[in-house]
Amino acid sequence: MSVDQRPEIENLLAEGRVFPPDPAFAAQANAQPDLYDEAARDPEAFWAKIARETVTWNEPFHTTLDWELPFAKWFVGGKLNMSENCVDRHVASGLGDKVAYHWVGEPGDTRTITFGDLHREVQKAANALLELGIEAGDRVAIYMPMIPELPIAMLACARIGAPHTVVFAGFSAEALSGRINDAQAKLVITADGSYRRGKAMPLKAAVDEAVAASPTIEHVLMVRRLGEAAPETTFVDGRDIWWHDLVDRQEADCPPVPLDSEHMLYLLYTSGSTAKPKGITHTTAGYLVGTSYSHKQIFDIKPDDVYWCAADIGWVTGHSYIVYGPLANGTTGVLYEGTPDSPAWDRWWQIIEEYKVSVLYCAPTAIRAFMKQGAEHPAKHDLSTLRVLGSVGEPINPEAWMWYREHIGGNRAPVVDTWWQTETGQILISPLPGVTTTKPGSATFPLPGIEADIVDGDGNSVPNGGGGYLVLKRPWPAMLRGIYGDPERYKETYWSRFPGMYFAGDGAKRDEEGYFWLLGRVDDVMNISGHRLSTTEIESALVSHPAVAEAAVVGGPDPVTGEAINAFVILRLGFDPTPELGEELRKHVATKISPIAKPKSLMFTPDLPKTRSGKIMRRLLRDIAQGRSLGDTTTLADATVVETIRENSLKSED
């Protein structure tokens, strides 16, 4: 049976709820329907126009796209500086007093950083880097919590042409050293620690351990975040320098360096099928065009918006939609150090009410966590300023989409469910608010200027109503330029499965109206008795039951069916984990999808193993389901979760 004929494909495609644009919103929307036709007529001319209208160039580009499969160069011949485009030009146009970031520390301390403040501090930090011997082309590793010095450090690197590699501050010393060594970084910028769930969390010990195994590091520049609250912080004379001792004494005068359009802006490491992470390379001009344009159109950004992307800057979402895209658009943003549940589950809604946030962009994992706690928490706060809601990181199930729209958006704010990757640099598939009629759970359509398709195993485009593999058939401005130091791996990983096409690694469906439904990673697709079942489909079916707050599904070997379905379920408050409920949920999946999709095992758990960005680590769930010893758990937000699952598991089998 082909992928477009199997019975379970109808599950998500049967979603019948639709939400046309509100006429009043559409009348003032940034995006207009004719963008699609304009981009389709001449994609290169479309992107060239945007680049000329939105970027401050030191020298104009002469060629929009130089494409030698699989290597692309965008806006060839142009020179510019990312830091200038994100900061200087706004100050020069009179926006120096406009707030760039409202920063909220977890303990409740706050800072307000204007574009003028950012201009001053970025120049001082850039001069500090120069004093440490950092030059254009040198790599700088950044291992920091969500404090203002993190974007300041990134922009300072960009100002002098030193590519940065931001390593999420929850990663282990081993993960940090591996990234430092691959990038051959000369400097680490870090902090003594941060606050998390009411506790002071030190960082410096991990840096010391990493640097001991990283011979290219010459200095460690450290921000004092915890101060007296920090555990004893080691200090190596001659290598370690306090930020306040070096940066604060610098002159606030460091002109931005004009850089080639293809100058490397940053490296960001993402996991691969091998043990070695992939250093994804992003350059300057195309990335700036792709992120700033998509940010403005998808979130309908207006000059007076207060925009909050609730990701961590350590991930690509934070790079593109906390730092570079929003700052390039002169947008006021929110930076929050802590977790959604600290000190209480209404923390986010307090922040939105206090700062009058108008755009919220967060992960389905967070939305489902809020669903579990109940709607009474957001109901206590005035969320009426919210006018656009975004979803990012994984496919969002329809019930979470509806809850988000109703309880956070007041049944008014459009929901933009976005698809993109570390590799793509920018959002590629998303509704345009004011233009797109949305469907709960669907990312809808590729953006103007993006040619995405769904193909079968032979690379043939599938008709509406079918499913297969998500591919991209044309270059796009913010696309990765390769895997650092390994062009062959780049070709093999992304361009070998379907010749001439970028294979995203995700499965997708297209309904009868052409809407895209993302199904997650292809390696999260199970083969049950010859039927390919997406974990996303089964998770969506489980979460559609009123007792279920969140679910994760993994496959495991089975002597009869080839693979067995193992489900892990978090219940909503007020429901008890009983064998009867387990059986009810298994039957619910069979009813919603097919008897083939009924989980062989179902385990109730109070939590799921997640990284600090909220991504579920299904690899560990496979280990648990199959009784194997656990793999690396260093990136988990709470490493005790996996043991709790073992102790509290409940199996129901036919």
MODA-V599544 format. One record per residue. N is the residue number from 0. D_LAST is the distance of its C-alpha to the last C-alpha in whole Angstrom. Layout:
N | D_LAST
N | D_LAST
//
This chain:
0 | 26
1 | 28
2 | 27
3 | 29
4 | 27
5 | 23
6 | 22
7 | 21
8 | 24
9 | 25
10 | 23
11 | 26
12 | 29
13 | 28
14 | 30
15 | 33
16 | 34
17 | 38
18 | 40
19 | 44
20 | 46
21 | 48
22 | 52
23 | 54
24 | 52
25 | 52
26 | 56
27 | 56
28 | 53
29 | 54
30 | 52
31 | 53
32 | 52
33 | 55
34 | 53
35 | 51
36 | 54
37 | 56
38 | 54
39 | 53
40 | 56
41 | 57
42 | 55
43 | 57
44 | 60
45 | 57
46 | 56
47 | 60
48 | 61
49 | 58
50 | 60
51 | 63
52 | 63
53 | 60
54 | 61
55 | 65
56 | 66
57 | 68
58 | 69
59 | 68
60 | 65
61 | 66
62 | 63
63 | 60
64 | 58
65 | 58
66 | 55
67 | 55
68 | 51
69 | 49
70 | 52
71 | 53
72 | 56
73 | 57
74 | 60
75 | 62
76 | 65
77 | 65
78 | 65
79 | 64
80 | 62
81 | 59
82 | 60
83 | 63
84 | 61
85 | 59
86 | 62
87 | 65
88 | 66
89 | 64
90 | 67
91 | 70
92 | 69
93 | 69
94 | 66
95 | 66
96 | 66
97 | 62
98 | 59
99 | 57
100 | 55
101 | 54
102 | 53
103 | 51
104 | 50
105 | 47
106 | 50
107 | 51
108 | 54
109 | 55
110 | 57
111 | 59
112 | 59
113 | 62
114 | 62
115 | 65
116 | 64
117 | 61
118 | 64
119 | 66
120 | 64
121 | 62
122 | 66
123 | 66
124 | 63
125 | 64
126 | 67
127 | 66
128 | 64
129 | 67
130 | 68
131 | 66
132 | 66
133 | 64
134 | 65
135 | 63
136 | 61
137 | 60
138 | 56
139 | 55
140 | 52
141 | 51
142 | 49
143 | 49
144 | 47
145 | 48
146 | 51
147 | 54
148 | 56
149 | 52
150 | 53
151 | 57
152 | 56
153 | 55
154 | 58
155 | 60
156 | 59
157 | 59
158 | 62
159 | 64
160 | 61
161 | 59
162 | 56
163 | 53
164 | 50
165 | 48
166 | 45
167 | 43
168 | 44
169 | 41
170 | 41
171 | 41
172 | 45
173 | 43
174 | 42
175 | 45
176 | 48
177 | 46
178 | 46
179 | 50
180 | 51
181 | 49
182 | 51
183 | 54
184 | 55
185 | 58
186 | 57
187 | 55
188 | 55
189 | 53
190 | 53
191 | 53
192 | 50
193 | 48
194 | 47
195 | 43
196 | 41
197 | 45
198 | 45
199 | 48
200 | 46
201 | 48
202 | 48
203 | 51
204 | 50
205 | 47
206 | 50
207 | 52
208 | 50
209 | 49
210 | 53
211 | 54
212 | 52
213 | 53
214 | 57
215 | 57
216 | 57
217 | 61
218 | 60
219 | 58
220 | 59
221 | 57
222 | 57
223 | 57
224 | 54
225 | 54
226 | 57
227 | 58
228 | 54
229 | 53
230 | 53
231 | 56
232 | 56
233 | 57
234 | 60
235 | 61
236 | 65
237 | 66
238 | 62
239 | 61
240 | 62
241 | 62
242 | 61
243 | 64
244 | 66
245 | 66
246 | 65
247 | 67
248 | 70
249 | 70
250 | 72
251 | 70
252 | 71
253 | 69
254 | 70
255 | 67
256 | 67
257 | 67
258 | 64
259 | 63
260 | 60
261 | 58
262 | 59
263 | 55
264 | 55
265 | 52
266 | 49
267 | 45
268 | 43
269 | 39
270 | 36
271 | 36
272 | 34
273 | 36
274 | 37
275 | 40
276 | 40
277 | 42
278 | 45
279 | 45
280 | 49
281 | 50
282 | 54
283 | 56
284 | 57
285 | 54
286 | 52
287 | 54
288 | 55
289 | 51
290 | 50
291 | 53
292 | 52
293 | 49
294 | 49
295 | 52
296 | 50
297 | 47
298 | 47
299 | 51
300 | 53
301 | 56
302 | 59
303 | 58
304 | 54
305 | 52
306 | 49
307 | 47
308 | 44
309 | 42
310 | 41
311 | 42
312 | 45
313 | 44
314 | 42
315 | 43
316 | 42
317 | 45
318 | 47
319 | 47
320 | 47
321 | 48
322 | 51
323 | 52
324 | 51
325 | 52
326 | 55
327 | 57
328 | 56
329 | 58
330 | 55
331 | 55
332 | 52
333 | 50
334 | 49
335 | 47
336 | 46
337 | 43
338 | 40
339 | 39
340 | 38
341 | 41
342 | 43
343 | 41
344 | 38
345 | 41
346 | 43
347 | 43
348 | 44
349 | 47
350 | 48
351 | 47
352 | 49
353 | 52
354 | 53
355 | 52
356 | 50
357 | 49
358 | 47
359 | 44
360 | 41
361 | 38
362 | 35
363 | 32
364 | 30
365 | 33
366 | 33
367 | 29
368 | 30
369 | 33
370 | 31
371 | 29
372 | 32
373 | 33
374 | 36
375 | 38
376 | 39
377 | 41
378 | 42
379 | 44
380 | 46
381 | 48
382 | 46
383 | 49
384 | 50
385 | 47
386 | 48
387 | 45
388 | 42
389 | 40
390 | 37
391 | 36
392 | 34
393 | 31
394 | 30
395 | 30
396 | 27
397 | 29
398 | 28
399 | 30
400 | 32
401 | 33
402 | 33
403 | 36
404 | 38
405 | 38
406 | 38
407 | 40
408 | 42
409 | 43
410 | 42
411 | 45
412 | 44
413 | 43
414 | 40
415 | 40
416 | 37
417 | 38
418 | 37
419 | 39
420 | 39
421 | 41
422 | 42
423 | 43
424 | 45
425 | 45
426 | 43
427 | 43
428 | 40
429 | 41
430 | 42
431 | 46
432 | 46
433 | 49
434 | 48
435 | 44
436 | 42
437 | 39
438 | 35
439 | 33
440 | 31
441 | 33
442 | 36
443 | 38
444 | 41
445 | 42
446 | 46
447 | 49
448 | 50
449 | 47
450 | 45
451 | 42
452 | 39
453 | 36
454 | 36
455 | 34
456 | 33
457 | 37
458 | 39
459 | 39
460 | 39
461 | 36
462 | 37
463 | 36
464 | 33
465 | 31
466 | 30
467 | 31
468 | 33
469 | 35
470 | 39
471 | 42
472 | 45
473 | 48
474 | 49
475 | 49
476 | 52
477 | 49
478 | 47
479 | 47
480 | 50
481 | 48
482 | 47
483 | 49
484 | 51
485 | 49
486 | 49
487 | 48
488 | 44
489 | 45
490 | 45
491 | 42
492 | 40
493 | 41
494 | 43
495 | 42
496 | 38
497 | 40
498 | 44
499 | 46
500 | 43
501 | 42
502 | 38
503 | 37
504 | 33
505 | 31
506 | 30
507 | 31
508 | 31
509 | 34
510 | 33
511 | 36
512 | 38
513 | 38
514 | 37
515 | 35
516 | 31
517 | 31
518 | 27
519 | 28
520 | 29
521 | 28
522 | 26
523 | 24
524 | 22
525 | 19
526 | 19
527 | 16
528 | 16
529 | 20
530 | 19
531 | 21
532 | 19
533 | 22
534 | 20
535 | 23
536 | 21
537 | 18
538 | 20
539 | 22
540 | 19
541 | 18
542 | 22
543 | 22
544 | 20
545 | 23
546 | 21
547 | 21
548 | 24
549 | 23
550 | 20
551 | 20
552 | 18
553 | 18
554 | 17
555 | 16
556 | 16
557 | 14
558 | 15
559 | 13
560 | 14
561 | 16
562 | 15
563 | 12
564 | 12
565 | 13
566 | 14
567 | 17
568 | 18
569 | 22
570 | 22
571 | 25
572 | 27
573 | 27
574 | 23
575 | 21
576 | 18
577 | 16
578 | 12
579 | 13
580 | 14
581 | 12
582 | 9
583 | 13
584 | 13
585 | 10
586 | 11
587 | 15
588 | 14
589 | 13
590 | 16
591 | 18
592 | 18
593 | 15
594 | 12
595 | 13
596 | 13
597 | 10
598 | 10
599 | 7
600 | 9
601 | 11
602 | 14
603 | 17
604 | 21
605 | 24
606 | 25
607 | 25
608 | 27
609 | 30
610 | 33
611 | 36
612 | 36
613 | 33
614 | 31
615 | 27
616 | 27
617 | 24
618 | 25
619 | 25
620 | 21
621 | 20
622 | 22
623 | 20
624 | 16
625 | 18
626 | 19
627 | 23
628 | 26
629 | 27
630 | 30
631 | 32
632 | 32
633 | 36
634 | 35
635 | 33
636 | 34
637 | 33
638 | 32
639 | 30
640 | 27
641 | 25
642 | 26
643 | 25
644 | 21
645 | 21
646 | 22
647 | 20
648 | 17
649 | 14
650 | 10
651 | 7
652 | 4
653 | 0
//
